[in-house]
Amino acid sequence: MTATIVRRLVRAARTLPADRVSMQTLSQAHGHAANGTLLLLMAVPCVLPVPGVGTVLGLGMIALAAAMWRGHSFERLPGRVAQLQMSRPWAQRVLKALASAYVVAGRFARARLSHLASPERRSVIAIAIWLMAVIVVMPIPFGNVLPALALVLIGLGLVFRDGMAVILGLVMAGLAMFITAGALLLAWTWGADWLLEGLSMSAAAGWASSAVALA
């Protein structure tokens, strides 16, 4: 299975038809659509990261997580995600990155702890995907990479029925949550300091102006 997918992705990367390539075209090049494969397809561009796609793909992954929470399976990309376009060079990078992910997974992934890679309704996996997708949507510089890597691992785990890959993805998701929370706390602290400093300077300027007026 892995060799077939890799050949198809590499061949598709060489024969992409246009200057602008839609996610729907990439999905067709990838082949069979399921929760795991669609998660991979949306997460890989966020790892690279492809300019200008994080928000739309993040929202698409949020929709996927919501469907998984309800016990549903995605058979195609959400409409807005399917219509999203990127330049041909970036689309080629996405397909080649997907092929590389499958090559690595083909060496190490196998069916084990499969019950962990079969998300049931209201599963921990759906929650983790939702949280990582929310982080991807957030405008944090280089904040996409770690959560997107976690999503790639979870996606590979779902595709290969490998519970160990899912566990690694969940661990990385926890690390991404910790780092993101720390970055937000740091930004809030610095922002509060700058705000207080600005208010103090404004107040001092106001007092000085009042003193000059009284004089």
C-alpha positions as a Markdown table, in Angstrom:
| # | Residue | x | y | z |
|---|---|---|---|---|
| 1 | Met | 0.0 | 0.0 | 0.0 |
| 2 | Thr | 2.7 | 2.5 | 1.0 |
| 3 | Ala | 4.8 | 2.1 | -2.2 |
| 4 | Thr | 1.7 | 2.6 | -4.3 |
| 5 | Ile | 0.7 | 5.8 | -2.5 |
| 6 | Val | 4.3 | 7.1 | -2.7 |
| 7 | Arg | 4.5 | 6.5 | -6.4 |
| 8 | Arg | 1.2 | 8.1 | -7.0 |
| 9 | Leu | 2.1 | 11.2 | -5.0 |
| 10 | Val | 5.5 | 11.6 | -6.6 |
| 11 | Arg | 4.0 | 11.2 | -10.1 |
| 12 | Ala | 1.3 | 13.7 | -9.3 |
| 13 | Ala | 3.9 | 16.3 | -8.1 |
| 14 | Arg | 5.6 | 16.1 | -11.5 |
| 15 | Thr | 2.4 | 16.5 | -13.5 |
| 16 | Leu | 0.4 | 19.1 | -11.7 |
| 17 | Pro | -1.5 | 21.0 | -14.4 |
| 18 | Ala | -1.6 | 24.7 | -13.5 |
| 19 | Asp | 0.1 | 27.6 | -11.9 |
| 20 | Arg | -2.5 | 27.5 | -9.1 |
| 21 | Val | -3.5 | 24.2 | -7.6 |
| 22 | Ser | -6.5 | 23.5 | -5.4 |
| 23 | Met | -6.7 | 21.3 | -2.3 |
| 24 | Gln | -9.3 | 19.3 | -4.2 |
| 25 | Thr | -6.6 | 18.5 | -6.9 |
| 26 | Leu | -4.2 | 17.4 | -4.1 |
| 27 | Ser | -7.0 | 15.3 | -2.6 |
| 28 | Gln | -7.6 | 13.5 | -5.9 |
| 29 | Ala | -3.9 | 12.9 | -6.3 |
| 30 | His | -3.8 | 11.4 | -2.8 |
| 31 | Gly | -6.5 | 9.0 | -3.5 |
| 32 | His | -8.8 | 7.3 | -1.0 |
| 33 | Ala | -10.4 | 9.8 | 1.4 |
| 34 | Ala | -11.0 | 9.0 | 5.1 |
| 35 | Asn | -10.5 | 10.7 | 8.4 |
| 36 | Gly | -6.8 | 9.9 | 8.6 |
| 37 | Thr | -5.9 | 10.7 | 5.0 |
| 38 | Leu | -7.8 | 14.0 | 5.0 |
| 39 | Leu | -6.2 | 14.9 | 8.3 |
| 40 | Leu | -2.8 | 14.3 | 6.8 |
| 41 | Leu | -3.6 | 16.3 | 3.7 |
| 42 | Met | -4.7 | 19.3 | 5.8 |
| 43 | Ala | -1.9 | 19.0 | 8.4 |
| 44 | Val | 1.1 | 18.7 | 6.1 |
| 45 | Pro | 0.8 | 22.2 | 4.5 |
| 46 | Cys | 0.8 | 23.6 | 8.0 |
| 47 | Val | 4.1 | 21.9 | 8.8 |
| 48 | Leu | 5.9 | 23.4 | 5.9 |
| 49 | Pro | 4.1 | 26.0 | 6.3 |
| 50 | Val | 2.5 | 27.1 | 3.1 |
| 51 | Pro | 1.8 | 30.8 | 3.2 |
| 52 | Gly | -1.8 | 31.9 | 3.7 |
| 53 | Val | -3.4 | 28.5 | 4.2 |
| 54 | Gly | -3.2 | 28.0 | 8.0 |
| 55 | Thr | -6.5 | 29.5 | 8.9 |
| 56 | Val | -8.6 | 27.8 | 6.3 |
| 57 | Leu | -7.0 | 24.4 | 6.9 |
| 58 | Gly | -7.2 | 24.8 | 10.6 |
| 59 | Leu | -10.9 | 25.5 | 10.3 |
| 60 | Gly | -11.2 | 22.4 | 8.1 |
| 61 | Met | -9.5 | 20.3 | 10.8 |
| 62 | Ile | -11.8 | 21.7 | 13.4 |
| 63 | Ala | -14.7 | 20.5 | 11.3 |
| 64 | Leu | -13.1 | 17.1 | 10.9 |
| 65 | Ala | -12.6 | 16.9 | 14.7 |
| 66 | Ala | -16.3 | 17.8 | 15.3 |
| 67 | Ala | -17.4 | 15.1 | 12.9 |
| 68 | Met | -15.2 | 12.5 | 14.6 |
| 69 | Trp | -16.6 | 13.6 | 18.0 |
| 70 | Arg | -20.1 | 12.9 | 16.6 |
| 71 | Gly | -18.9 | 9.5 | 15.3 |
| 72 | His | -19.0 | 10.5 | 11.6 |
| 73 | Ser | -16.5 | 10.0 | 8.9 |
| 74 | Phe | -15.3 | 12.5 | 6.3 |
| 75 | Glu | -15.4 | 11.3 | 2.7 |
| 76 | Arg | -14.2 | 14.6 | 1.2 |
| 77 | Leu | -12.7 | 17.9 | 2.1 |
| 78 | Pro | -15.0 | 20.7 | 3.3 |
| 79 | Gly | -16.1 | 23.0 | 0.5 |
| 80 | Arg | -14.0 | 26.0 | 1.5 |
| 81 | Val | -10.9 | 23.8 | 2.1 |
| 82 | Ala | -11.3 | 22.0 | -1.3 |
| 83 | Gln | -11.4 | 25.4 | -3.1 |
| 84 | Leu | -8.3 | 26.7 | -1.4 |
| 85 | Gln | -5.5 | 27.2 | -3.8 |
| 86 | Met | -1.7 | 27.4 | -3.6 |
| 87 | Ser | 1.1 | 28.0 | -6.1 |
| 88 | Arg | 2.3 | 25.0 | -8.1 |
| 89 | Pro | 5.7 | 24.9 | -6.3 |
| 90 | Trp | 4.1 | 24.8 | -2.9 |
| 91 | Ala | 1.6 | 22.1 | -4.1 |
| 92 | Gln | 4.6 | 20.1 | -5.2 |
| 93 | Arg | 6.3 | 20.5 | -1.8 |
| 94 | Val | 3.1 | 19.3 | -0.1 |
| 95 | Leu | 2.8 | 16.2 | -2.3 |
| 96 | Lys | 6.5 | 15.4 | -1.8 |
| 97 | Ala | 6.2 | 15.9 | 2.0 |
| 98 | Leu | 3.2 | 13.6 | 2.0 |
| 99 | Ala | 5.2 | 11.0 | 0.1 |
| 100 | Ser | 8.1 | 11.3 | 2.6 |
| 101 | Ala | 5.7 | 10.9 | 5.5 |
| 102 | Tyr | 4.4 | 7.7 | 4.0 |
| 103 | Val | 8.0 | 6.4 | 3.3 |
| 104 | Val | 8.9 | 6.9 | 6.9 |
| 105 | Ala | 5.6 | 5.5 | 8.1 |
| 106 | Gly | 6.1 | 2.4 | 5.9 |
| 107 | Arg | 9.4 | 1.7 | 7.7 |
| 108 | Phe | 8.2 | 2.1 | 11.2 |
| 109 | Ala | 4.3 | 2.0 | 11.4 |
| 110 | Arg | 2.4 | -1.2 | 11.7 |
| 111 | Ala | -0.9 | -2.4 | 13.1 |
| 112 | Arg | -0.4 | -2.4 | 16.9 |
| 113 | Leu | -2.6 | -1.2 | 19.7 |
| 114 | Ser | -5.1 | -0.8 | 17.0 |
| 115 | His | -7.9 | 0.0 | 19.5 |
| 116 | Leu | -6.2 | 3.3 | 20.1 |
| 117 | Ala | -6.2 | 4.1 | 16.4 |
| 118 | Ser | -9.9 | 3.5 | 16.0 |
| 119 | Pro | -11.5 | 6.7 | 17.4 |
| 120 | Glu | -15.0 | 6.1 | 18.7 |
| 121 | Arg | -17.6 | 8.8 | 19.3 |
| 122 | Arg | -16.4 | 11.5 | 21.7 |
| 123 | Ser | -12.8 | 10.2 | 21.7 |
| 124 | Val | -9.6 | 11.8 | 23.1 |
| 125 | Ile | -8.3 | 11.8 | 19.5 |
| 126 | Ala | -11.1 | 14.1 | 18.4 |
| 127 | Ile | -10.4 | 16.5 | 21.3 |
| 128 | Ala | -6.7 | 16.5 | 20.5 |
| 129 | Ile | -7.3 | 17.2 | 16.8 |
| 130 | Trp | -9.7 | 20.1 | 17.8 |
| 131 | Leu | -7.2 | 21.7 | 20.2 |
| 132 | Met | -4.2 | 21.4 | 17.7 |
| 133 | Ala | -6.4 | 22.8 | 14.9 |
| 134 | Val | -7.3 | 25.8 | 17.1 |
| 135 | Ile | -3.6 | 26.5 | 17.7 |
| 136 | Val | -3.0 | 26.3 | 14.0 |
| 137 | Val | -5.6 | 29.0 | 13.4 |
| 138 | Met | -4.1 | 31.3 | 16.0 |
| 139 | Pro | -1.8 | 34.0 | 14.6 |
| 140 | Ile | 1.3 | 32.8 | 16.5 |
| 141 | Pro | 4.6 | 33.1 | 14.5 |
| 142 | Phe | 5.9 | 29.6 | 13.7 |
| 143 | Gly | 3.1 | 28.3 | 16.1 |
| 144 | Asn | 1.8 | 26.0 | 13.4 |
| 145 | Val | 4.7 | 23.6 | 13.2 |
| 146 | Leu | 4.5 | 21.6 | 16.4 |
| 147 | Pro | 0.7 | 21.1 | 16.5 |
| 148 | Ala | 0.8 | 20.3 | 12.8 |
| 149 | Leu | 3.4 | 17.6 | 13.4 |
| 150 | Ala | 1.2 | 16.2 | 16.2 |
| 151 | Leu | -1.7 | 16.1 | 13.7 |
| 152 | Val | 0.5 | 14.3 | 11.1 |
| 153 | Leu | 1.5 | 11.6 | 13.6 |
| 154 | Ile | -2.2 | 11.1 | 14.6 |
| 155 | Gly | -3.2 | 11.0 | 10.9 |
| 156 | Leu | -0.5 | 8.4 | 10.2 |
| 157 | Gly | -1.7 | 6.4 | 13.2 |
| 158 | Leu | -5.3 | 6.4 | 11.9 |
| 159 | Val | -4.2 | 5.4 | 8.4 |
| 160 | Phe | -1.9 | 2.6 | 9.5 |
| 161 | Arg | -4.0 | 1.6 | 12.5 |
| 162 | Asp | -0.9 | 2.2 | 14.6 |
| 163 | Gly | -1.8 | 3.1 | 18.2 |
| 164 | Met | 1.8 | 3.9 | 19.0 |
| 165 | Ala | 1.9 | 6.7 | 16.4 |
| 166 | Val | -1.3 | 8.0 | 17.9 |
| 167 | Ile | 0.2 | 8.0 | 21.3 |
| 168 | Leu | 3.3 | 9.9 | 20.0 |
| 169 | Gly | 1.0 | 12.4 | 18.4 |
| 170 | Leu | -0.9 | 12.9 | 21.6 |
| 171 | Val | 2.3 | 13.4 | 23.5 |
| 172 | Met | 3.5 | 16.0 | 21.0 |
| 173 | Ala | 0.0 | 17.6 | 21.2 |
| 174 | Gly | 0.5 | 18.0 | 24.9 |
| 175 | Leu | 3.9 | 19.5 | 24.3 |
| 176 | Ala | 2.4 | 21.9 | 21.8 |
| 177 | Met | -0.3 | 22.9 | 24.3 |
| 178 | Phe | 2.4 | 23.6 | 27.0 |
| 179 | Ile | 4.6 | 25.7 | 24.7 |
| 180 | Thr | 1.6 | 27.6 | 23.3 |
| 181 | Ala | 0.2 | 28.4 | 26.7 |
| 182 | Gly | 3.7 | 29.6 | 27.8 |
| 183 | Ala | 4.0 | 31.8 | 24.7 |
| 184 | Leu | 0.5 | 33.3 | 25.3 |
| 185 | Leu | 1.3 | 33.9 | 28.9 |
| 186 | Leu | 4.6 | 35.6 | 28.0 |
| 187 | Ala | 2.9 | 37.7 | 25.4 |
| 188 | Trp | 0.2 | 38.7 | 27.8 |
| 189 | Thr | 2.7 | 39.7 | 30.5 |
| 190 | Trp | 4.8 | 41.8 | 28.1 |
| 191 | Gly | 1.7 | 43.3 | 26.7 |
| 192 | Ala | 0.4 | 44.2 | 30.1 |
| 193 | Asp | 3.8 | 45.8 | 31.0 |
| 194 | Trp | 3.8 | 47.8 | 27.8 |
| 195 | Leu | 0.3 | 48.9 | 28.4 |
| 196 | Leu | 1.1 | 50.1 | 32.0 |
| 197 | Glu | 4.2 | 51.8 | 30.7 |
| 198 | Gly | 2.2 | 53.6 | 28.0 |
| 199 | Leu | -0.4 | 54.7 | 30.5 |
| 200 | Ser | 2.2 | 56.0 | 32.9 |
| 201 | Met | 3.9 | 58.0 | 30.1 |
| 202 | Ser | 0.6 | 59.4 | 29.0 |
| 203 | Ala | -0.3 | 60.3 | 32.6 |
| 204 | Ala | 3.1 | 62.0 | 33.1 |
| 205 | Ala | 2.7 | 64.0 | 29.9 |
| 206 | Gly | -0.7 | 65.1 | 31.1 |
| 207 | Trp | 0.6 | 66.2 | 34.5 |
| 208 | Ala | 3.4 | 68.1 | 32.8 |
| 209 | Ser | 1.0 | 69.9 | 30.5 |
| 210 | Ser | -1.2 | 70.8 | 33.4 |
| 211 | Ala | 1.8 | 72.1 | 35.3 |
| 212 | Val | 2.8 | 74.3 | 32.4 |
| 213 | Ala | -0.7 | 75.6 | 32.0 |
| 214 | Leu | -1.0 | 76.5 | 35.7 |
| 215 | Ala | 2.4 | 78.3 | 35.6 |
